[in-house]
Amino acid sequence: MQYRTVRNRYVLRKTGSKRMTEVNGYYLEDLEIGQSASFGKTITEADVVMFAGVSGDINPIHINDDYAKKTMFHGRIAHGILTAGVLSAVIGTRLPGPGSIYLSQELKFKAPVRIGDTVQAKVTVNEILLEKKQVVLNCVCTVGKTTVIEGEAHIMVPHRP
């Protein structure tokens, strides 16, 4: 592996890919700048209702058709954080995968997601912070060609034993 400096931090330079394991996901040493993964999920009525129950967010924009029709969205929309959960699925199952831990997430909600929409979440490695055992990921969720969420996540990643 080769290293280069970005903003006074040593980061790995893309040199070739390694495969993650089902149990451990990718180790920090196996990640590369530019590496990406994605996951798609169709948001259902059940998803929205269950999320409202679990989170306690019963805002009528999410659960009441009559109310939601009178809003700027002209109908119900999914909870933003439910939609952002699709990013968590990518991070926890694909990149970096099992064993990784969220440290922080910055999100910008760009457009609404409706019941029946298929959200495609993609994360891309922007920085690898070897000393901190962390990775910085660019995060984007789209519905069709529309970006609905964008942001950045800091993730703690296991290193090789």
C-alpha positions as CSV (number, residue, x, y, z in Angstrom):
1,M,0.0,0.0,0.0
2,Q,1.1,3.5,-0.6
3,Y,0.4,6.6,1.4
4,R,-0.1,10.3,0.6
5,T,-1.0,13.3,2.7
6,V,-4.3,15.1,2.5
7,R,-5.0,18.0,4.9
8,N,-2.1,17.0,7.1
9,R,-3.3,13.5,7.5
10,Y,-1.8,10.3,6.1
11,V,-4.3,8.4,3.9
12,L,-4.1,5.4,1.8
13,R,-3.8,5.8,-2.0
14,K,-5.8,3.5,-4.2
15,T,-3.6,0.6,-5.1
16,G,-6.0,-2.4,-5.5
17,S,-9.0,-3.8,-3.9
18,K,-9.4,-6.4,-1.1
19,R,-12.6,-8.4,-0.4
20,M,-14.6,-8.1,2.8
21,T,-15.5,-11.1,4.9
22,E,-19.1,-11.9,6.0
23,V,-18.2,-11.6,9.6
24,N,-15.6,-8.8,9.8
25,G,-16.4,-6.6,6.7
26,Y,-13.4,-4.7,5.4
27,Y,-10.5,-4.0,7.6
28,L,-9.2,-0.5,7.7
29,E,-6.0,-1.6,5.8
30,D,-8.1,-3.0,3.0
31,L,-10.0,0.2,2.2
32,E,-9.1,2.5,-0.7
33,I,-9.9,6.1,-1.5
34,G,-12.6,6.1,-4.1
35,Q,-14.0,2.7,-3.1
36,S,-17.8,2.7,-3.0
37,A,-20.8,0.5,-2.3
38,S,-24.5,0.9,-2.6
39,F,-27.8,-0.5,-1.4
40,G,-31.4,0.0,-2.6
41,K,-34.6,-0.1,-0.6
42,T,-38.2,0.6,-1.6
43,I,-39.9,2.6,1.1
44,T,-43.3,1.0,2.1
45,E,-46.3,2.0,4.0
46,A,-45.3,-0.5,6.7
47,D,-41.8,1.1,6.9
48,V,-43.2,4.5,7.6
49,V,-45.8,3.4,10.1
50,M,-43.3,1.2,12.0
51,F,-40.7,4.0,12.0
52,A,-43.3,6.4,13.4
53,G,-44.1,3.8,16.2
54,V,-40.5,3.0,17.0
55,S,-39.2,6.6,16.9
56,G,-42.3,8.3,18.3
57,D,-42.3,10.8,15.4
58,I,-46.0,10.8,14.5
59,N,-45.8,14.1,12.6
60,P,-49.0,14.0,10.4
61,I,-46.9,14.8,7.3
62,H,-45.8,11.1,7.5
63,I,-49.0,9.3,8.6
64,N,-52.1,11.4,7.8
65,D,-53.2,11.5,4.2
66,D,-55.7,14.3,4.6
67,Y,-53.3,16.5,6.5
68,A,-50.3,15.8,4.1
69,K,-52.4,16.7,1.0
70,K,-52.7,20.3,2.3
71,T,-48.9,20.7,2.7
72,M,-46.3,21.9,0.2
73,F,-45.6,18.2,-0.6
74,H,-49.3,17.5,-1.6
75,G,-49.1,14.1,0.1
76,R,-47.3,12.0,2.7
77,I,-43.6,11.8,2.8
78,A,-41.2,9.3,4.5
79,H,-39.3,10.4,7.6
80,G,-35.9,11.9,6.5
81,I,-34.1,9.8,9.1
82,L,-35.9,6.6,7.9
83,T,-34.5,7.4,4.4
84,A,-31.0,8.1,5.9
85,G,-31.3,4.6,7.5
86,V,-30.6,3.2,4.0
87,L,-27.1,4.7,4.3
88,S,-26.7,2.9,7.6
89,A,-27.5,-0.3,5.8
90,V,-24.7,0.3,3.2
91,I,-22.2,1.2,6.0
92,G,-23.1,-1.7,8.3
93,T,-23.4,-4.4,5.6
94,R,-21.3,-3.4,2.6
95,L,-18.7,-0.7,3.2
96,P,-16.9,-0.8,5.5
97,G,-19.4,-3.6,6.6
98,P,-19.8,-5.6,9.7
99,G,-17.8,-4.4,12.7
100,S,-17.8,-0.7,11.6
101,I,-19.2,1.9,14.1
102,Y,-20.8,5.2,13.3
103,L,-19.1,8.2,14.9
104,S,-20.9,11.0,13.2
105,Q,-23.1,11.8,10.2
106,E,-23.8,15.1,8.5
107,L,-26.8,15.1,6.3
108,K,-28.5,17.6,3.9
109,F,-32.1,16.7,2.9
110,K,-32.6,17.8,-0.7
111,A,-36.0,16.3,-1.7
112,P,-38.8,14.3,-0.2
113,V,-39.2,10.6,-0.4
114,R,-42.6,9.1,-0.8
115,I,-44.1,5.7,-0.1
116,G,-43.3,3.5,-3.0
117,D,-40.0,5.3,-3.9
118,T,-36.9,3.2,-4.2
119,V,-34.0,4.8,-2.4
120,Q,-30.5,4.0,-3.7
121,A,-27.9,4.8,-1.1
122,K,-24.2,5.0,-2.1
123,V,-21.1,5.6,0.1
124,T,-17.7,6.4,-1.2
125,V,-14.4,6.5,0.8
126,N,-13.0,10.1,0.9
127,E,-10.4,9.8,3.5
128,I,-8.7,7.0,5.6
129,L,-7.4,8.2,8.9
130,L,-5.0,5.4,9.9
131,E,-4.0,6.9,13.3
132,K,-7.6,7.2,14.4
133,K,-8.7,3.9,12.8
134,Q,-11.5,5.9,11.0
135,V,-12.8,6.4,7.5
136,V,-14.6,9.4,6.1
137,L,-17.4,8.5,3.6
138,N,-19.2,10.7,1.1
139,C,-22.9,9.7,1.4
140,V,-25.6,10.1,-1.3
141,C,-29.2,8.9,-1.5
142,T,-31.1,9.1,-4.8
143,V,-34.6,8.3,-6.0
144,G,-34.2,7.9,-9.8
145,K,-32.0,10.8,-10.9
146,T,-33.0,13.0,-8.0
147,T,-30.6,13.4,-5.0
148,V,-32.7,13.3,-1.9
149,I,-29.9,13.2,0.8
150,E,-26.2,14.0,0.7
151,G,-23.6,14.2,3.4
152,E,-20.5,12.8,5.1
153,A,-20.0,10.1,7.7
154,H,-17.1,9.4,10.0
155,I,-16.9,5.7,10.8
156,M,-14.6,3.7,13.1
157,V,-13.3,0.6,11.3
158,P,-11.6,-2.5,12.7
159,H,-8.0,-3.0,11.8
160,R,-6.3,-6.3,11.1
161,P,-5.4,-8.3,14.2
